[in-house]
Amino acid sequence: MRLPSKVAVITGAGSGMGKAMALLFAQEGAKVVCADRSGKEEEVAASIGDAAVAVHVDVAVSADVQRMINTAVIRFGRLDILCNNAGFGGRTMPLAEHTEDNFDNVLAVNLKGVFLGMKYGIEAMLRTGGGSIVNTASAAALVGWKGHGVYAAAKGGVIQMTKCAALDYAEQGIRVNAFCPGTTWTGLVKASSEHSLPHPGTPVPPGTPMARWGLATELASAALFLASDESSFITGVALPVDGGYVVG
C-alpha cells in the first residue's frame, strides 16, 4: 500500500473527484476524514468503514475548517495529507455580466477555502514533522476559458498560493502541490447525474487531444501520486491532468 498509516483530510469528498480520492486513499492504507457540505460525505465514510469519519464542512468558514482539521488529529492522532478539493464552477458568462455576489461566492469556496485548509492544516502538520498538501486547481488556471473568468481567477490563485506555500515550508517537511483537471466526468457535468461514466454517443470535449473525458478515478490517481512518498522530491508543481488540453 502507498499510504500506510497516513491520515488524510479530503474536502469535497461527497462526490466526484473527492469521493474517488477518499476511496482510493483508504484502499492504499490511509485513514480518511471525508469532508463535504452536501451530506453525502456520510455515505462515503460509511462505505469505507472504521478507517474513515465524515465531517460536515463549509470550507469558506474558518471555524468549520478548524473543526475538520481537529477531527483528524483527535480521531486519528495526526494529519499527514490534506487534499483541498472542494470547489464549484459558478455561472458561465462574459466577465462583465458576473455579479459581485457570484464573484464572492466562487472565490470564497475555490480560493479562500484552500487558504483556510492550508492555514490550519499546515499548523497541524508542523506539530508532527510535516506532510503533503494537494490542491485541486484547474486547466482553466493555465489557459483561458471563455465565460469562466471568475472561476479561472480563483483557480489561478490556487496555483500561485500553492507555489508560495511550497517555498515557505520546503525546509520544514511540508510539500505543497496542485493538479489541474481538464474536462472531467463529475457532478459538474449535468449528464453525469444519470450516467456514472460517459455513455456511448457522448460528445467528446473540444480541444482535448486524447479525445475523451477524464474520469474521477484518473484524477484521484494523480492526487495519490502527489500525496504519497513517490513524489517525495516534488513540491510547488501544478500538474495538468487533462488529456493534453493545455499542450494542444
Secondary structure as UniProt FT lines:
FT   TURN            4..5
FT   STRAND          7..11
FT   TURN            12..14
FT   HELIX           16..27
FT   TURN            28..29
FT   STRAND          31..36
FT   HELIX           41..48
FT   TURN            50..51
FT   STRAND          52..56
FT   TURN            59..60
FT   HELIX           62..76
FT   STRAND          81..84
FT   HELIX           95..97
FT   HELIX           100..107
FT   HELIX           108..112
FT   HELIX           113..127
FT   TURN            128..129
FT   STRAND          131..136
FT   HELIX           139..141
FT   TURN            146..147
FT   HELIX           149..168
FT   HELIX           170..172
FT   STRAND          174..181
FT   STRAND          184..185
FT   TURN            187..188
FT   HELIX           190..193
FT   TURN            200..201
FT   TURN            206..207
FT   TURN            209..210
FT   STRAND          214..215
FT   HELIX           216..227
FT   HELIX           229..231
FT   TURN            232..233
FT   STRAND          238..241
FT   TURN            243..247
//
